[in-house]
């Protein structure tokens, strides 16, 4: 997950908030991060 997050950040494809939600869902299993991630889609 850290590699994917770094690539997305480096390429400017996602905001910091979206990246935090991405990591929260896929790495931390945080259900509250899911709606934030879906707003970015």
N, CA, C and O atoms as a printed pandas DataFrame, in Angstrom:
     atom_number atom_name residue_name chain_id  residue_number  x_coord  y_coord  z_coord
0              1         N          UNK        A               1    0.811   -1.189    0.000
1              2        CA          UNK        A               1    0.000    0.000    0.000
2              3         C          UNK        A               1    0.860    1.260    0.000
3              4         O          UNK        A               1    0.506    2.256   -0.632
4              5         N          UNK        A               2    1.960    1.219    0.689
5              6        CA          UNK        A               2    2.799    2.413    0.756
6              7         C          UNK        A               2    3.345    2.780   -0.619
7              8         O          UNK        A               2    3.461    3.960   -0.951
8              9         N          UNK        A               3    3.679    1.768   -1.419
9             10        CA          UNK        A               3    4.198    2.036   -2.754
10            11         C          UNK        A               3    3.121    2.680   -3.629
11            12         O          UNK        A               3    3.375    3.676   -4.307
12            13         N          UNK        A               4    1.935    2.110   -3.609
13            14        CA          UNK        A               4    0.833    2.643   -4.413
14            15         C          UNK        A               4    0.511    4.071   -3.980
15            16         O          UNK        A               4    0.284    4.944   -4.818
16            17         N          UNK        A               5    0.491    4.301   -2.685
17            18        CA          UNK        A               5    0.202    5.646   -2.178
18            19         C          UNK        A               5    1.263    6.638   -2.647
19            20         O          UNK        A               5    0.941    7.756   -3.049
20            21         N          UNK        A               6    2.516    6.227   -2.593
21            22        CA          UNK        A               6    3.609    7.099   -3.014
22            23         C          UNK        A               6    3.523    7.418   -4.510
23            24         O          UNK        A               6    3.778    8.550   -4.919
24            25         N          UNK        A               7    3.166    6.431   -5.315
25            26        CA          UNK        A               7    3.038    6.648   -6.753
26            27         C          UNK        A               7    1.890    7.603   -7.050
27            28         O          UNK        A               7    2.044    8.533   -7.841
28            29         N          UNK        A               8    0.745    7.378   -6.421
29            30        CA          UNK        A               8   -0.411    8.254   -6.641
30            31         C          UNK        A               8   -0.098    9.688   -6.227
31            32         O          UNK        A               8   -0.492   10.637   -6.905
32            33         N          UNK        A               9    0.608    9.839   -5.120
33            34        CA          UNK        A               9    0.979   11.177   -4.650
34            35         C          UNK        A               9    1.966   11.823   -5.616
35            36         O          UNK        A               9    1.801   12.982   -5.996
36            37         N          UNK        A              10    2.973   11.084   -6.005
37            38        CA          UNK        A              10    4.016   11.609   -6.889
38            39         C          UNK        A              10    3.443   12.076   -8.232
39            40         O          UNK        A              10    3.863   13.095   -8.779
40            41         N          UNK        A              11    2.482   11.312   -8.749
41            42        CA          UNK        A              11    1.879   11.659  -10.033
42            43         C          UNK        A              11    0.778   12.712   -9.911
43            44         O          UNK        A              11    0.268   13.207  -10.917
44            45         N          UNK        A              12    0.417   13.048   -8.676
45            46        CA          UNK        A              12   -0.616   14.053   -8.454
46            47         C          UNK        A              12   -2.004   13.573   -8.824
47            48         O          UNK        A              12   -2.852   14.371   -9.222
48            49         N          UNK        A              13   -2.242   12.287   -8.697
49            50        CA          UNK        A              13   -3.517   11.703   -9.098
50            51         C          UNK        A              13   -4.561   11.677   -7.984
51            52         O          UNK        A              13   -5.726   11.366   -8.231
52            53         N          UNK        A              14   -4.150   11.998   -6.776
53            54        CA          UNK        A              14   -5.093   11.969   -5.662
54            55         C          UNK        A              14   -4.678   13.001   -4.618
55            56         O          UNK        A              14   -3.494   13.289   -4.437
56            57         N          UNK        A              15   -5.681   13.548   -3.937
57            58        CA          UNK        A              15   -5.400   14.500   -2.863
58            59         C          UNK        A              15   -4.886   13.743   -1.633
59            60         O          UNK        A              15   -5.008   12.523   -1.533
60            61         N          UNK        A              16   -4.325   14.486   -0.729
61            62        CA          UNK        A              16   -3.815   13.872    0.502
62            63         C          UNK        A              16   -4.950   13.209    1.288
63            64         O          UNK        A              16   -4.772   12.140    1.871
64            65         N          UNK        A              17   -6.105   13.852    1.294
65            66        CA          UNK        A              17   -7.271   13.288    1.991
66            67         C          UNK        A              17   -7.678   11.948    1.374
67            68         O          UNK        A              17   -7.979   10.994    2.090
68            69         N          UNK        A              18   -7.684   11.885    0.054
69            70        CA          UNK        A              18   -8.029   10.647   -0.638
70            71         C          UNK        A              18   -6.989    9.565   -0.361
71            72         O          UNK        A              18   -7.337    8.403   -0.152
72            73         N          UNK        A              19   -5.726    9.946   -0.358
73            74        CA          UNK        A              19   -4.670    8.974   -0.077
74            75         C          UNK        A              19   -4.777    8.420    1.342
75            76         O          UNK        A              19   -4.552    7.231    1.570
76            77         N          UNK        A              20   -5.118    9.279    2.284
77            78        CA          UNK        A              20   -5.303    8.820    3.658
78            79         C          UNK        A              20   -6.477    7.851    3.748
79            80         O          UNK        A              20   -6.406    6.848    4.458
80            81         N          UNK        A              21   -7.557    8.151    3.026
81            82        CA          UNK        A              21   -8.715    7.260    3.015
82            83         C          UNK        A              21   -8.367    5.933    2.352
83            84         O          UNK        A              21   -8.765    4.872    2.832
84            85         N          UNK        A              22   -7.629    5.993    1.256
85            86        CA          UNK        A              22   -7.185    4.786    0.549
86            87         C          UNK        A              22   -6.414    3.869    1.491
87            88         O          UNK        A              22   -6.665    2.667    1.566
88            89         N          UNK        A              23   -5.474    4.470    2.203
89            90        CA          UNK        A              23   -4.675    3.698    3.148
90            91         C          UNK        A              23   -5.535    3.187    4.303
91            92         O          UNK        A              23   -5.351    2.063    4.771
92            93         N          UNK        A              24   -6.466    4.012    4.756
93            94        CA          UNK        A              24   -7.342    3.597    5.852
94            95         C          UNK        A              24   -8.215    2.405    5.493
95            96         O          UNK        A              24   -8.437    1.520    6.319
96            97         N          UNK        A              25   -8.708    2.381    4.260
97            98        CA          UNK        A              25   -9.568    1.279    3.822
98            99         C          UNK        A              25   -8.760    0.016    3.560
99           100         O          UNK        A              25   -9.084   -1.048    4.087
100          101         N          UNK        A              26   -7.717    0.125    2.757
101          102        CA          UNK        A              26   -7.019   -1.061    2.280
102          103         C          UNK        A              26   -5.923   -1.556    3.202
103          104         O          UNK        A              26   -5.555   -2.729    3.137
104          105         N          UNK        A              27   -5.395   -0.705    4.050
105          106        CA          UNK        A              27   -4.343   -1.137    4.951
106          107         C          UNK        A              27   -4.851   -1.251    6.383
107          108         O          UNK        A              27   -4.483   -2.175    7.109
108          109         N          UNK        A              28   -5.696   -0.310    6.782
109          110        CA          UNK        A              28   -6.148   -0.294    8.166
110          111         C          UNK        A              28   -7.520   -0.896    8.390
111          112         O          UNK        A              28   -7.909   -1.133    9.533
112          113         N          UNK        A              29   -8.272   -1.151    7.303
113          114        CA          UNK        A              29   -9.613   -1.717    7.456
114          115         C          UNK        A              29  -10.591   -0.773    8.140
115          116         O          UNK        A              29  -11.498   -1.220    8.842
116          117         N          UNK        A              30  -10.413    0.522    7.943
117          118        CA          UNK        A              30  -11.253    1.531    8.586
118          119         C          UNK        A              30  -12.535    1.760    7.772
119          120         O          UNK        A              30  -12.473    2.328    6.682
120          121         N          UNK        A              31  -13.687    1.329    8.281
121          122        CA          UNK        A              31  -14.928    1.490    7.525
122          123         C          UNK        A              31  -15.343    2.957    7.357
123          124         O          UNK        A              31  -16.072    3.281    6.420
124          125         N          UNK        A              32  -14.900    3.829    8.230
125          126        CA          UNK        A              32  -15.249    5.241    8.117
126          127         C          UNK        A              32  -14.496    5.928    6.979
127          128         O          UNK        A              32  -14.909    6.995    6.525
128          129         N          UNK        A              33  -13.416    5.342    6.522
129          130        CA          UNK        A              33  -12.641    5.920    5.419
130          131         C          UNK        A              33  -13.265    5.603    4.066
131          132         O          UNK        A              33  -12.972    6.284    3.083
132          133         N          UNK        A              34  -14.104    4.599    3.996
133          134        CA          UNK        A              34  -14.692    4.175    2.729
134          135         C          UNK        A              34  -15.506    5.276    2.038
135          136         O          UNK        A              34  -15.308    5.504    0.845
136          137         N          UNK        A              35  -16.412    5.967    2.739
137          138        CA          UNK        A              35  -17.172    7.042    2.066
138          139         C          UNK        A              35  -16.281    8.158    1.524
139          140         O          UNK        A              35  -16.568    8.732    0.473
140          141         N          UNK        A              36  -15.216    8.460    2.232
141          142        CA          UNK        A              36  -14.272    9.497    1.771
142          143         C          UNK        A              36  -13.617    9.044    0.473
143          144         O          UNK        A              36  -13.460    9.829   -0.463
144          145         N          UNK        A              37  -13.242    7.782    0.426
145          146        CA          UNK        A              37  -12.623    7.233   -0.774
146          147         C          UNK        A              37  -13.610    7.228   -1.942
147          148         O          UNK        A              37  -13.227    7.517   -3.076
148          149         N          UNK        A              38  -14.842    6.911   -1.680
149          150        CA          UNK        A              38  -15.848    6.867   -2.747
150          151         C          UNK        A              38  -16.179    8.258   -3.291
151          152         O          UNK        A              38  -16.543    8.387   -4.460
152          153         N          UNK        A              39  -16.060    9.286   -2.475
153          154        CA          UNK        A              39  -16.297   10.648   -2.952
154          155         C          UNK        A              39  -15.259   11.051   -3.994
155          156         O          UNK        A              39  -15.537   11.879   -4.862
156          157         N          UNK        A              40  -14.091   10.481   -3.913
157          158        CA          UNK        A              40  -13.031   10.816   -4.843
158          159         C          UNK        A              40  -13.199   10.110   -6.189
159          160         O          UNK        A              40  -12.595   10.509   -7.184
160          161         N          UNK        A              41  -14.006    9.080   -6.213
161          162        CA          UNK        A              41  -14.153    8.292   -7.445
162          163         C          UNK        A              41  -15.000    8.989   -8.471
163          164         O          UNK        A              41  -15.216    8.455   -9.559
